[in-house]
Amino acid sequence: MCVAFPGKILEITGGRARVDFAGTLADVSLAMVDARVGDYVLVHAGMAIQAMGVDEAESLADLFAEAEAAAHE
């Protein structure tokens, strides 16, 4: 099983993007997706694997937050 977390693309240089994951920035490969600055992408192991809309990204981020909160109860 893999877990991919959504992040927002802040800038793109070549085939790599600077992505914001709720305040944590990471350098991500865009080799598998066609995405632009401002798009949201699902990222696994340093590679964007899917582009998605803002509503879907926010919904997924909320699910991760709920799972984390439940794990600490």
Distance bins in CASP14 RR format, pairs under 12 A and 6 or more apart:
PFRMAT RR
TARGET T0000
AUTHOR 0000-0000-0000
RMODE 2
METHOD distances of the structure
MODEL  1
1 44 0 0 0 0 0 1 0 0 0 0 0
2 42 0 0 0 0 1 0 0 0 0 0 0
2 43 0 0 0 0 0 1 0 0 0 0 0
2 44 1 0 1 0 0 0 0 0 0 0 0
2 45 1 0 0 1 0 0 0 0 0 0 0
2 46 0 0 0 0 0 1 0 0 0 0 0
2 47 0 0 0 0 0 1 0 0 0 0 0
2 49 0 0 0 0 1 0 0 0 0 0 0
2 50 0 0 0 0 0 1 0 0 0 0 0
3 42 0 0 0 0 1 0 0 0 0 0 0
3 43 0 0 0 0 0 1 0 0 0 0 0
3 44 1 0 0 1 0 0 0 0 0 0 0
3 45 0 0 0 0 0 1 0 0 0 0 0
3 49 0 0 0 0 0 1 0 0 0 0 0
3 60 0 0 0 0 0 1 0 0 0 0 0
3 63 0 0 0 0 0 1 0 0 0 0 0
3 64 0 0 0 0 1 0 0 0 0 0 0
3 67 0 0 0 0 1 0 0 0 0 0 0
3 68 0 0 0 0 0 1 0 0 0 0 0
4 19 0 0 0 0 0 1 0 0 0 0 0
4 21 0 0 0 0 0 1 0 0 0 0 0
4 28 0 0 0 0 0 1 0 0 0 0 0
4 32 0 0 0 0 0 1 0 0 0 0 0
4 33 0 0 0 0 0 1 0 0 0 0 0
4 40 0 0 0 0 0 1 0 0 0 0 0
4 41 0 0 0 0 1 0 0 0 0 0 0
4 42 1 0 1 0 0 0 0 0 0 0 0
4 43 1 0 1 0 0 0 0 0 0 0 0
4 44 1 0 1 0 0 0 0 0 0 0 0
4 45 0 0 0 0 1 0 0 0 0 0 0
4 46 0 0 0 0 1 0 0 0 0 0 0
4 47 0 0 0 0 1 0 0 0 0 0 0
4 48 0 0 0 0 1 0 0 0 0 0 0
4 49 1 0 1 0 0 0 0 0 0 0 0
4 50 1 0 0 1 0 0 0 0 0 0 0
4 51 0 0 0 0 0 1 0 0 0 0 0
4 52 0 0 0 0 0 1 0 0 0 0 0
4 57 0 0 0 0 0 1 0 0 0 0 0
4 60 0 0 0 0 1 0 0 0 0 0 0
4 61 0 0 0 0 0 1 0 0 0 0 0
4 64 0 0 0 0 0 1 0 0 0 0 0
5 19 0 0 0 0 1 0 0 0 0 0 0
5 20 0 0 0 0 0 1 0 0 0 0 0
5 21 1 0 1 0 0 0 0 0 0 0 0
5 22 0 0 0 0 1 0 0 0 0 0 0
5 23 0 0 0 0 0 1 0 0 0 0 0
5 24 0 0 0 0 1 0 0 0 0 0 0
5 26 0 0 0 0 1 0 0 0 0 0 0
5 28 0 0 0 0 0 1 0 0 0 0 0
5 40 0 0 0 0 0 1 0 0 0 0 0
5 41 0 0 0 0 1 0 0 0 0 0 0
5 42 1 0 0 1 0 0 0 0 0 0 0
5 43 1 0 0 1 0 0 0 0 0 0 0
5 44 0 0 0 0 1 0 0 0 0 0 0
5 45 0 0 0 0 0 1 0 0 0 0 0
5 46 0 0 0 0 0 1 0 0 0 0 0
5 48 0 0 0 0 0 1 0 0 0 0 0
5 49 0 0 0 0 0 1 0 0 0 0 0
5 50 0 0 0 0 0 1 0 0 0 0 0
5 52 0 0 0 0 0 1 0 0 0 0 0
5 57 0 0 0 0 1 0 0 0 0 0 0
5 60 1 0 0 1 0 0 0 0 0 0 0
5 61 1 0 0 1 0 0 0 0 0 0 0
5 63 0 0 0 0 0 1 0 0 0 0 0
5 64 1 0 0 1 0 0 0 0 0 0 0
5 65 0 0 0 0 0 1 0 0 0 0 0
5 67 0 0 0 0 0 1 0 0 0 0 0
5 68 0 0 0 0 0 1 0 0 0 0 0
6 19 0 0 0 0 1 0 0 0 0 0 0
6 20 0 0 0 0 0 1 0 0 0 0 0
6 21 1 0 0 1 0 0 0 0 0 0 0
6 22 0 0 0 0 1 0 0 0 0 0 0
6 28 0 0 0 0 0 1 0 0 0 0 0
6 35 0 0 0 0 0 1 0 0 0 0 0
6 39 0 0 0 0 0 1 0 0 0 0 0
6 40 1 0 1 0 0 0 0 0 0 0 0
6 41 1 0 0 1 0 0 0 0 0 0 0
6 42 1 0 1 0 0 0 0 0 0 0 0
6 43 1 0 0 1 0 0 0 0 0 0 0
6 44 0 0 0 0 0 1 0 0 0 0 0
6 48 0 0 0 0 1 0 0 0 0 0 0
6 49 0 0 0 0 0 1 0 0 0 0 0
6 50 0 0 0 0 1 0 0 0 0 0 0
6 51 0 0 0 0 1 0 0 0 0 0 0
6 52 1 0 0 1 0 0 0 0 0 0 0
6 53 0 0 0 0 1 0 0 0 0 0 0
6 54 0 0 0 0 1 0 0 0 0 0 0
6 55 0 0 0 0 0 1 0 0 0 0 0
6 56 1 0 0 1 0 0 0 0 0 0 0
6 57 1 1 0 0 0 0 0 0 0 0 0
6 58 0 0 0 0 1 0 0 0 0 0 0
6 59 0 0 0 0 1 0 0 0 0 0 0
6 60 1 0 1 0 0 0 0 0 0 0 0
6 61 1 0 1 0 0 0 0 0 0 0 0
6 62 0 0 0 0 0 1 0 0 0 0 0
6 63 0 0 0 0 0 1 0 0 0 0 0
6 64 0 0 0 0 1 0 0 0 0 0 0
6 65 0 0 0 0 0 1 0 0 0 0 0
7 17 0 0 0 0 1 0 0 0 0 0 0
7 18 0 0 0 0 0 1 0 0 0 0 0
7 19 1 0 1 0 0 0 0 0 0 0 0
7 20 1 0 0 1 0 0 0 0 0 0 0
7 21 1 0 1 0 0 0 0 0 0 0 0
7 22 1 0 0 1 0 0 0 0 0 0 0
7 23 0 0 0 0 1 0 0 0 0 0 0
7 24 0 0 0 0 1 0 0 0 0 0 0
7 25 0 0 0 0 1 0 0 0 0 0 0
7 26 0 0 0 0 1 0 0 0 0 0 0
7 28 0 0 0 0 1 0 0 0 0 0 0
7 35 0 0 0 0 0 1 0 0 0 0 0
7 38 0 0 0 0 1 0 0 0 0 0 0
7 39 0 0 0 0 1 0 0 0 0 0 0
7 40 1 0 1 0 0 0 0 0 0 0 0
7 41 1 0 0 1 0 0 0 0 0 0 0
7 42 1 0 0 1 0 0 0 0 0 0 0
7 43 1 0 0 1 0 0 0 0 0 0 0
7 44 0 0 0 0 0 1 0 0 0 0 0
7 46 0 0 0 0 0 1 0 0 0 0 0
7 48 0 0 0 0 1 0 0 0 0 0 0
7 49 0 0 0 0 0 1 0 0 0 0 0
7 50 0 0 0 0 0 1 0 0 0 0 0
7 51 0 0 0 0 0 1 0 0 0 0 0
7 52 0 0 0 0 1 0 0 0 0 0 0
7 53 0 0 0 0 0 1 0 0 0 0 0
7 54 0 0 0 0 0 1 0 0 0 0 0
7 56 0 0 0 0 0 1 0 0 0 0 0
7 57 1 0 0 1 0 0 0 0 0 0 0
7 58 0 0 0 0 0 1 0 0 0 0 0
7 60 0 0 0 0 1 0 0 0 0 0 0
7 61 0 0 0 0 1 0 0 0 0 0 0
7 64 0 0 0 0 0 1 0 0 0 0 0
8 17 0 0 0 0 1 0 0 0 0 0 0
8 18 0 0 0 0 1 0 0 0 0 0 0
8 19 1 0 0 1 0 0 0 0 0 0 0
8 20 1 0 1 0 0 0 0 0 0 0 0
8 21 0 0 0 0 1 0 0 0 0 0 0
8 22 0 0 0 0 1 0 0 0 0 0 0
8 23 0 0 0 0 1 0 0 0 0 0 0
8 24 0 0 0 0 0 1 0 0 0 0 0
8 25 0 0 0 0 0 1 0 0 0 0 0
8 26 0 0 0 0 0 1 0 0 0 0 0
8 28 0 0 0 0 0 1 0 0 0 0 0
8 35 0 0 0 0 0 1 0 0 0 0 0
8 36 0 0 0 0 0 1 0 0 0 0 0
8 37 0 0 0 0 1 0 0 0 0 0 0
8 38 1 0 1 0 0 0 0 0 0 0 0
8 39 1 0 0 1 0 0 0 0 0 0 0
8 40 1 0 1 0 0 0 0 0 0 0 0
8 41 0 0 0 0 1 0 0 0 0 0 0
8 42 0 0 0 0 0 1 0 0 0 0 0
8 43 0 0 0 0 0 1 0 0 0 0 0
8 48 0 0 0 0 0 1 0 0 0 0 0
8 51 0 0 0 0 0 1 0 0 0 0 0
8 52 0 0 0 0 0 1 0 0 0 0 0
8 53 0 0 0 0 0 1 0 0 0 0 0
8 54 0 0 0 0 1 0 0 0 0 0 0
8 57 1 0 0 1 0 0 0 0 0 0 0
8 58 0 0 0 0 0 1 0 0 0 0 0
8 61 0 0 0 0 0 1 0 0 0 0 0
9 15 0 0 0 0 0 1 0 0 0 0 0
9 16 0 0 0 0 0 1 0 0 0 0 0
9 17 1 0 1 0 0 0 0 0 0 0 0
9 18 1 0 0 1 0 0 0 0 0 0 0
9 19 1 0 1 0 0 0 0 0 0 0 0
9 20 0 0 0 0 1 0 0 0 0 0 0
9 21 0 0 0 0 0 1 0 0 0 0 0
9 25 0 0 0 0 0 1 0 0 0 0 0
9 26 0 0 0 0 0 1 0 0 0 0 0
9 27 0 0 0 0 0 1 0 0 0 0 0
9 28 0 0 0 0 1 0 0 0 0 0 0
9 30 0 0 0 0 1 0 0 0 0 0 0
9 33 0 0 0 0 1 0 0 0 0 0 0
9 34 0 0 0 0 0 1 0 0 0 0 0
9 35 1 0 1 0 0 0 0 0 0 0 0
9 36 1 0 0 1 0 0 0 0 0 0 0
9 37 1 0 1 0 0 0 0 0 0 0 0
9 38 1 0 1 0 0 0 0 0 0 0 0
9 39 1 0 1 0 0 0 0 0 0 0 0
9 40 1 0 0 1 0 0 0 0 0 0 0
9 41 1 0 0 1 0 0 0 0 0 0 0
9 42 0 0 0 0 0 1 0 0 0 0 0
9 43 0 0 0 0 0 1 0 0 0 0 0
9 48 0 0 0 0 1 0 0 0 0 0 0
9 51 0 0 0 0 1 0 0 0 0 0 0
9 52 0 0 0 0 0 1 0 0 0 0 0
9 53 0 0 0 0 0 1 0 0 0 0 0
9 54 0 0 0 0 0 1 0 0 0 0 0
9 57 0 0 0 0 0 1 0 0 0 0 0
10 16 0 0 0 0 0 1 0 0 0 0 0
10 17 1 0 0 1 0 0 0 0 0 0 0
10 18 1 0 1 0 0 0 0 0 0 0 0
10 19 1 0 0 1 0 0 0 0 0 0 0
10 20 1 0 1 0 0 0 0 0 0 0 0
10 21 0 0 0 0 0 1 0 0 0 0 0
10 23 0 0 0 0 0 1 0 0 0 0 0
10 24 0 0 0 0 0 1 0 0 0 0 0
10 25 1 0 0 1 0 0 0 0 0 0 0
10 26 0 0 0 0 0 1 0 0 0 0 0
10 27 0 0 0 0 0 1 0 0 0 0 0
10 28 0 0 0 0 0 1 0 0 0 0 0
10 35 0 0 0 0 0 1 0 0 0 0 0
10 36 0 0 0 0 0 1 0 0 0 0 0
10 37 1 0 0 1 0 0 0 0 0 0 0
10 38 1 0 0 1 0 0 0 0 0 0 0
10 39 0 0 0 0 0 1 0 0 0 0 0
10 40 0 0 0 0 0 1 0 0 0 0 0
10 41 0 0 0 0 0 1 0 0 0 0 0
11 17 1 0 0 1 0 0 0 0 0 0 0
11 18 1 0 1 0 0 0 0 0 0 0 0
11 19 0 0 0 0 1 0 0 0 0 0 0
11 20 0 0 0 0 0 1 0 0 0 0 0
11 25 0 0 0 0 0 1 0 0 0 0 0
11 27 0 0 0 0 0 1 0 0 0 0 0
11 28 0 0 0 0 0 1 0 0 0 0 0
11 30 0 0 0 0 0 1 0 0 0 0 0
11 35 0 0 0 0 0 1 0 0 0 0 0
11 36 0 0 0 0 0 1 0 0 0 0 0
11 37 1 0 0 1 0 0 0 0 0 0 0
11 38 0 0 0 0 1 0 0 0 0 0 0
11 39 0 0 0 0 0 1 0 0 0 0 0
12 18 1 0 0 1 0 0 0 0 0 0 0
12 19 0 0 0 0 1 0 0 0 0 0 0
12 27 0 0 0 0 0 1 0 0 0 0 0
12 28 0 0 0 0 1 0 0 0 0 0 0
12 29 0 0 0 0 0 1 0 0 0 0 0
12 30 1 0 0 1 0 0 0 0 0 0 0
12 33 0 0 0 0 0 1 0 0 0 0 0
12 34 0 0 0 0 0 1 0 0 0 0 0
12 35 1 0 0 1 0 0 0 0 0 0 0
12 36 1 0 0 1 0 0 0 0 0 0 0
12 37 1 0 1 0 0 0 0 0 0 0 0
12 38 0 0 0 0 1 0 0 0 0 0 0
12 39 0 0 0 0 1 0 0 0 0 0 0
12 41 0 0 0 0 0 1 0 0 0 0 0
12 48 0 0 0 0 0 1 0 0 0 0 0
13 27 0 0 0 0 1 0 0 0 0 0 0
13 28 0 0 0 0 0 1 0 0 0 0 0
13 29 0 0 0 0 0 1 0 0 0 0 0
13 30 0 0 0 0 1 0 0 0 0 0 0
13 37 0 0 0 0 0 1 0 0 0 0 0
14 27 0 0 0 0 0 1 0 0 0 0 0
14 28 0 0 0 0 0 1 0 0 0 0 0
14 29 0 0 0 0 0 1 0 0 0 0 0
14 30 1 0 0 1 0 0 0 0 0 0 0
14 31 0 0 0 0 0 1 0 0 0 0 0
15 27 0 0 0 0 0 1 0 0 0 0 0
15 28 0 0 0 0 1 0 0 0 0 0 0
15 29 1 0 0 1 0 0 0 0 0 0 0
15 30 1 0 1 0 0 0 0 0 0 0 0
15 31 1 0 0 1 0 0 0 0 0 0 0
15 32 0 0 0 0 0 1 0 0 0 0 0
15 33 0 0 0 0 0 1 0 0 0 0 0
15 34 0 0 0 0 0 1 0 0 0 0 0
15 35 0 0 0 0 0 1 0 0 0 0 0
15 47 0 0 0 0 0 1 0 0 0 0 0
15 48 0 0 0 0 1 0 0 0 0 0 0
16 26 0 0 0 0 0 1 0 0 0 0 0
16 27 1 0 1 0 0 0 0 0 0 0 0
16 28 1 0 0 1 0 0 0 0 0 0 0
16 29 1 0 1 0 0 0 0 0 0 0 0
16 30 1 0 0 1 0 0 0 0 0 0 0
16 31 0 0 0 0 1 0 0 0 0 0 0
16 35 0 0 0 0 0 1 0 0 0 0 0
16 41 0 0 0 0 0 1 0 0 0 0 0
16 43 0 0 0 0 0 1 0 0 0 0 0
16 46 0 0 0 0 1 0 0 0 0 0 0
16 47 0 0 0 0 0 1 0 0 0 0 0
16 48 0 0 0 0 1 0 0 0 0 0 0
17 25 0 0 0 0 0 1 0 0 0 0 0
17 26 0 0 0 0 1 0 0 0 0 0 0
17 27 1 0 0 1 0 0 0 0 0 0 0
17 28 1 0 1 0 0 0 0 0 0 0 0
17 29 0 0 0 0 1 0 0 0 0 0 0
17 30 1 0 1 0 0 0 0 0 0 0 0
17 31 0 0 0 0 0 1 0 0 0 0 0
17 32 0 0 0 0 0 1 0 0 0 0 0
17 33 0 0 0 0 1 0 0 0 0 0 0
17 34 0 0 0 0 0 1 0 0 0 0 0
17 35 1 0 0 1 0 0 0 0 0 0 0
17 36 0 0 0 0 1 0 0 0 0 0 0
17 37 1 0 0 1 0 0 0 0 0 0 0
17 38 0 0 0 0 1 0 0 0 0 0 0
17 39 0 0 0 0 1 0 0 0 0 0 0
17 40 0 0 0 0 0 1 0 0 0 0 0
17 41 1 0 0 1 0 0 0 0 0 0 0
17 43 0 0 0 0 1 0 0 0 0 0 0
17 46 0 0 0 0 0 1 0 0 0 0 0
17 47 0 0 0 0 0 1 0 0 0 0 0
17 48 1 0 0 1 0 0 0 0 0 0 0
17 51 0 0 0 0 0 1 0 0 0 0 0
18 24 0 0 0 0 0 1 0 0 0 0 0
18 25 1 0 1 0 0 0 0 0 0 0 0
18 26 1 0 0 1 0 0 0 0 0 0 0
18 27 1 0 0 1 0 0 0 0 0 0 0
18 28 1 0 0 1 0 0 0 0 0 0 0
18 29 0 0 0 0 0 1 0 0 0 0 0
18 30 0 0 0 0 0 1 0 0 0 0 0
18 37 0 0 0 0 1 0 0 0 0 0 0
18 38 0 0 0 0 0 1 0 0 0 0 0
18 41 0 0 0 0 0 1 0 0 0 0 0
18 43 0 0 0 0 0 1 0 0 0 0 0
18 48 0 0 0 0 0 1 0 0 0 0 0
19 25 1 0 0 1 0 0 0 0 0 0 0
19 26 1 0 1 0 0 0 0 0 0 0 0
19 27 1 0 0 1 0 0 0 0 0 0 0
19 28 1 0 1 0 0 0 0 0 0 0 0
19 29 0 0 0 0 0 1 0 0 0 0 0
19 30 0 0 0 0 1 0 0 0 0 0 0
19 33 0 0 0 0 0 1 0 0 0 0 0
19 35 0 0 0 0 1 0 0 0 0 0 0
19 37 0 0 0 0 0 1 0 0 0 0 0
19 38 0 0 0 0 1 0 0 0 0 0 0
19 39 0 0 0 0 1 0 0 0 0 0 0
19 40 0 0 0 0 1 0 0 0 0 0 0
19 41 1 0 0 1 0 0 0 0 0 0 0
19 42 0 0 0 0 0 1 0 0 0 0 0
19 43 1 0 0 1 0 0 0 0 0 0 0
19 46 0 0 0 0 1 0 0 0 0 0 0
19 47 0 0 0 0 0 1 0 0 0 0 0
19 48 1 0 0 1 0 0 0 0 0 0 0
19 51 0 0 0 0 0 1 0 0 0 0 0
19 57 0 0 0 0 0 1 0 0 0 0 0
20 26 0 0 0 0 1 0 0 0 0 0 0
20 27 0 0 0 0 0 1 0 0 0 0 0
20 28 0 0 0 0 0 1 0 0 0 0 0
20 37 0 0 0 0 0 1 0 0 0 0 0
20 38 0 0 0 0 1 0 0 0 0 0 0
20 39 0 0 0 0 0 1 0 0 0 0 0
20 40 0 0 0 0 1 0 0 0 0 0 0
20 41 0 0 0 0 0 1 0 0 0 0 0
20 43 0 0 0 0 0 1 0 0 0 0 0
20 57 0 0 0 0 0 1 0 0 0 0 0
20 61 0 0 0 0 0 1 0 0 0 0 0
21 27 0 0 0 0 0 1 0 0 0 0 0
21 28 0 0 0 0 1 0 0 0 0 0 0
21 40 0 0 0 0 0 1 0 0 0 0 0
21 41 0 0 0 0 0 1 0 0 0 0 0
21 42 0 0 0 0 0 1 0 0 0 0 0
21 43 1 0 0 1 0 0 0 0 0 0 0
21 46 0 0 0 0 0 1 0 0 0 0 0
21 48 0 0 0 0 0 1 0 0 0 0 0
21 57 0 0 0 0 0 1 0 0 0 0 0
21 60 0 0 0 0 0 1 0 0 0 0 0
21 61 0 0 0 0 1 0 0 0 0 0 0
21 64 0 0 0 0 0 1 0 0 0 0 0
22 40 0 0 0 0 0 1 0 0 0 0 0
22 57 0 0 0 0 0 1 0 0 0 0 0
22 58 0 0 0 0 0 1 0 0 0 0 0
22 60 0 0 0 0 0 1 0 0 0 0 0
22 61 1 0 0 1 0 0 0 0 0 0 0
22 62 0 0 0 0 0 1 0 0 0 0 0
22 64 0 0 0 0 1 0 0 0 0 0 0
22 65 0 0 0 0 1 0 0 0 0 0 0
22 68 0 0 0 0 0 1 0 0 0 0 0
23 61 0 0 0 0 0 1 0 0 0 0 0
24 43 0 0 0 0 0 1 0 0 0 0 0
25 43 0 0 0 0 0 1 0 0 0 0 0
26 41 0 0 0 0 0 1 0 0 0 0 0
26 43 1 0 0 1 0 0 0 0 0 0 0
26 44 0 0 0 0 0 1 0 0 0 0 0
26 45 0 0 0 0 0 1 0 0 0 0 0
26 46 1 0 0 1 0 0 0 0 0 0 0
26 47 0 0 0 0 0 1 0 0 0 0 0
26 48 0 0 0 0 0 1 0 0 0 0 0
27 43 0 0 0 0 0 1 0 0 0 0 0
27 46 1 0 0 1 0 0 0 0 0 0 0
27 47 0 0 0 0 0 1 0 0 0 0 0
27 48 0 0 0 0 0 1 0 0 0 0 0
28 35 0 0 0 0 1 0 0 0 0 0 0
28 39 0 0 0 0 0 1 0 0 0 0 0
28 40 0 0 0 0 0 1 0 0 0 0 0
28 41 1 0 0 1 0 0 0 0 0 0 0
28 42 0 0 0 0 0 1 0 0 0 0 0
28 43 1 0 1 0 0 0 0 0 0 0 0
28 44 0 0 0 0 1 0 0 0 0 0 0
28 45 0 0 0 0 1 0 0 0 0 0 0
28 46 1 0 1 0 0 0 0 0 0 0 0
28 47 1 0 0 1 0 0 0 0 0 0 0
28 48 1 0 1 0 0 0 0 0 0 0 0
28 49 0 0 0 0 1 0 0 0 0 0 0
28 51 0 0 0 0 0 1 0 0 0 0 0
29 35 0 0 0 0 0 1 0 0 0 0 0
29 41 0 0 0 0 0 1 0 0 0 0 0
29 43 0 0 0 0 1 0 0 0 0 0 0
29 44 0 0 0 0 0 1 0 0 0 0 0
29 45 0 0 0 0 1 0 0 0 0 0 0
29 46 1 0 0 1 0 0 0 0 0 0 0
29 47 1 0 1 0 0 0 0 0 0 0 0
29 48 1 0 0 1 0 0 0 0 0 0 0
29 49 0 0 0 0 1 0 0 0 0 0 0
30 36 0 0 0 0 1 0 0 0 0 0 0
30 37 0 0 0 0 0 1 0 0 0 0 0
30 39 0 0 0 0 1 0 0 0 0 0 0
30 41 1 0 0 1 0 0 0 0 0 0 0
30 43 0 0 0 0 1 0 0 0 0 0 0
30 46 0 0 0 0 0 1 0 0 0 0 0
30 47 0 0 0 0 1 0 0 0 0 0 0
30 48 1 0 1 0 0 0 0 0 0 0 0
30 49 0 0 0 0 0 1 0 0 0 0 0
30 50 0 0 0 0 0 1 0 0 0 0 0
30 51 0 0 0 0 1 0 0 0 0 0 0
31 41 0 0 0 0 0 1 0 0 0 0 0
31 46 0 0 0 0 0 1 0 0 0 0 0
31 47 1 0 0 1 0 0 0 0 0 0 0
31 48 0 0 0 0 1 0 0 0 0 0 0
31 49 0 0 0 0 0 1 0 0 0 0 0
32 41 0 0 0 0 1 0 0 0 0 0 0
32 42 0 0 0 0 0 1 0 0 0 0 0
32 43 0 0 0 0 0 1 0 0 0 0 0
32 44 0 0 0 0 1 0 0 0 0 0 0
32 45 0 0 0 0 0 1 0 0 0 0 0
32 46 0 0 0 0 0 1 0 0 0 0 0
32 47 1 0 0 1 0 0 0 0 0 0 0
32 48 1 0 0 1 0 0 0 0 0 0 0
32 49 1 0 1 0 0 0 0 0 0 0 0
32 50 0 0 0 0 1 0 0 0 0 0 0
32 51 0 0 0 0 1 0 0 0 0 0 0
33 39 0 0 0 0 1 0 0 0 0 0 0
33 40 0 0 0 0 0 1 0 0 0 0 0
33 41 1 0 0 1 0 0 0 0 0 0 0
33 42 0 0 0 0 1 0 0 0 0 0 0
33 43 0 0 0 0 1 0 0 0 0 0 0
33 44 0 0 0 0 0 1 0 0 0 0 0
33 47 0 0 0 0 1 0 0 0 0 0 0
33 48 1 0 1 0 0 0 0 0 0 0 0
33 49 1 0 0 1 0 0 0 0 0 0 0
33 50 1 0 0 1 0 0 0 0 0 0 0
33 51 1 0 1 0 0 0 0 0 0 0 0
33 52 0 0 0 0 1 0 0 0 0 0 0
34 41 0 0 0 0 0 1 0 0 0 0 0
34 48 0 0 0 0 1 0 0 0 0 0 0
34 50 0 0 0 0 0 1 0 0 0 0 0
34 51 1 0 0 1 0 0 0 0 0 0 0
35 41 1 0 1 0 0 0 0 0 0 0 0
35 42 0 0 0 0 0 1 0 0 0 0 0
35 43 0 0 0 0 0 1 0 0 0 0 0
35 47 0 0 0 0 0 1 0 0 0 0 0
35 48 1 0 0 1 0 0 0 0 0 0 0
35 49 0 0 0 0 0 1 0 0 0 0 0
35 50 0 0 0 0 1 0 0 0 0 0 0
35 51 1 0 1 0 0 0 0 0 0 0 0
35 52 0 0 0 0 1 0 0 0 0 0 0
35 53 0 0 0 0 0 1 0 0 0 0 0
35 57 0 0 0 0 0 1 0 0 0 0 0
36 48 0 0 0 0 0 1 0 0 0 0 0
36 51 0 0 0 0 1 0 0 0 0 0 0
38 51 0 0 0 0 0 1 0 0 0 0 0
38 52 0 0 0 0 0 1 0 0 0 0 0
38 53 0 0 0 0 1 0 0 0 0 0 0
38 54 0 0 0 0 1 0 0 0 0 0 0
38 57 0 0 0 0 0 1 0 0 0 0 0
39 48 0 0 0 0 1 0 0 0 0 0 0
39 50 0 0 0 0 0 1 0 0 0 0 0
39 51 1 0 1 0 0 0 0 0 0 0 0
39 52 0 0 0 0 1 0 0 0 0 0 0
39 53 1 0 0 1 0 0 0 0 0 0 0
39 54 0 0 0 0 1 0 0 0 0 0 0
39 56 0 0 0 0 0 1 0 0 0 0 0
39 57 0 0 0 0 1 0 0 0 0 0 0
40 48 0 0 0 0 1 0 0 0 0 0 0
40 50 0 0 0 0 1 0 0 0 0 0 0
40 51 1 0 0 1 0 0 0 0 0 0 0
40 52 1 0 1 0 0 0 0 0 0 0 0
40 53 1 0 1 0 0 0 0 0 0 0 0
40 54 1 0 0 1 0 0 0 0 0 0 0
40 55 0 0 0 0 1 0 0 0 0 0 0
40 56 1 0 0 1 0 0 0 0 0 0 0
40 57 1 1 0 0 0 0 0 0 0 0 0
40 58 0 0 0 0 1 0 0 0 0 0 0
40 59 0 0 0 0 0 1 0 0 0 0 0
40 60 0 0 0 0 1 0 0 0 0 0 0
40 61 0 0 0 0 1 0 0 0 0 0 0
41 47 0 0 0 0 1 0 0 0 0 0 0
41 48 1 1 0 0 0 0 0 0 0 0 0
41 49 1 0 0 1 0 0 0 0 0 0 0
41 50 1 0 0 1 0 0 0 0 0 0 0
41 51 1 0 1 0 0 0 0 0 0 0 0
41 52 1 0 0 1 0 0 0 0 0 0 0
41 53 0 0 0 0 1 0 0 0 0 0 0
41 54 0 0 0 0 0 1 0 0 0 0 0
41 56 0 0 0 0 0 1 0 0 0 0 0
41 57 0 0 0 0 1 0 0 0 0 0 0
41 60 0 0 0 0 0 1 0 0 0 0 0
42 48 1 0 0 1 0 0 0 0 0 0 0
42 49 1 0 1 0 0 0 0 0 0 0 0
42 50 1 0 1 0 0 0 0 0 0 0 0
42 51 0 0 0 0 1 0 0 0 0 0 0
42 52 1 0 0 1 0 0 0 0 0 0 0
42 53 0 0 0 0 0 1 0 0 0 0 0
42 56 0 0 0 0 1 0 0 0 0 0 0
42 57 0 0 0 0 1 0 0 0 0 0 0
42 60 1 0 0 1 0 0 0 0 0 0 0
42 61 0 0 0 0 0 1 0 0 0 0 0
42 64 0 0 0 0 0 1 0 0 0 0 0
43 49 1 0 0 1 0 0 0 0 0 0 0
43 50 0 0 0 0 1 0 0 0 0 0 0
43 51 0 0 0 0 0 1 0 0 0 0 0
43 52 0 0 0 0 0 1 0 0 0 0 0
43 57 0 0 0 0 0 1 0 0 0 0 0
43 60 0 0 0 0 0 1 0 0 0 0 0
44 50 0 0 0 0 1 0 0 0 0 0 0
50 56 0 0 0 0 1 0 0 0 0 0 0
50 57 0 0 0 0 0 1 0 0 0 0 0
50 60 0 0 0 0 0 1 0 0 0 0 0
51 57 0 0 0 0 1 0 0 0 0 0 0
52 58 0 0 0 0 1 0 0 0 0 0 0
52 59 0 0 0 0 1 0 0 0 0 0 0
52 60 1 0 0 1 0 0 0 0 0 0 0
52 61 0 0 0 0 0 1 0 0 0 0 0
53 59 0 0 0 0 1 0 0 0 0 0 0
53 60 0 0 0 0 0 1 0 0 0 0 0
53 61 0 0 0 0 0 1 0 0 0 0 0
54 60 0 0 0 0 0 1 0 0 0 0 0
54 61 0 0 0 0 0 1 0 0 0 0 0
55 61 0 0 0 0 0 1 0 0 0 0 0
55 62 0 0 0 0 0 1 0 0 0 0 0
56 62 0 0 0 0 0 1 0 0 0 0 0
56 63 0 0 0 0 0 1 0 0 0 0 0
57 63 0 0 0 0 0 1 0 0 0 0 0
57 64 0 0 0 0 0 1 0 0 0 0 0
58 64 0 0 0 0 0 1 0 0 0 0 0
58 65 0 0 0 0 0 1 0 0 0 0 0
59 65 0 0 0 0 0 1 0 0 0 0 0
59 66 0 0 0 0 0 1 0 0 0 0 0
60 66 0 0 0 0 0 1 0 0 0 0 0
60 67 0 0 0 0 0 1 0 0 0 0 0
61 67 0 0 0 0 0 1 0 0 0 0 0
61 68 0 0 0 0 0 1 0 0 0 0 0
62 68 0 0 0 0 0 1 0 0 0 0 0
62 69 0 0 0 0 0 1 0 0 0 0 0
63 69 0 0 0 0 0 1 0 0 0 0 0
63 70 0 0 0 0 0 1 0 0 0 0 0
64 70 0 0 0 0 0 1 0 0 0 0 0
64 71 0 0 0 0 0 1 0 0 0 0 0
65 71 0 0 0 0 0 1 0 0 0 0 0
65 72 0 0 0 0 0 1 0 0 0 0 0
66 72 0 0 0 0 0 1 0 0 0 0 0
66 73 0 0 0 0 0 1 0 0 0 0 0
67 73 0 0 0 0 0 1 0 0 0 0 0
END
